[in-house]
Amino acid sequence: MKKLVAAHPDKFERSSSPKAGAVFSAIGHNHVGIVIAVKDNTITVQEGNLDGVTNTFQDAKKDWQTKSYTLDQLRSIYGGVVFANPK
C-alpha cells in the first residue's frame, strides 16, 4: 500500500476507512482487493487469490469473489486492513 500511495500521491491517500474505488491490503497477509461500494458500515469488495496458491492466469480468473462485509468483519478476517483511497 505504501508503494501505491508513494507512486501516485496525486491519486491515492492511505486511510483506515474505505471509499468506493479504494484498493485494500490485508496487514500481514499477501492479499489485496478493490472496494466496489461503501454503504453505512457495509463494504462490498472484489478480491482474488482466495486459495492462497500462485495460479496460472486461467485458474486465477476463476479464483475471485464479490462479497460484502462490515469493516469489523474485514479487519477480523485479515488481521487488519489498510486502504489506498482515491482522491
Secondary structure, 3 states (H helix, E strand, C coil): CHHHHHHCCCCEEEECCCCCCCEEEECCCCCEEEEEEEECCEEEEEEECCCCCCCCHHHHCCCEEEEEEEHHHHHHHHCCEEEEEEC
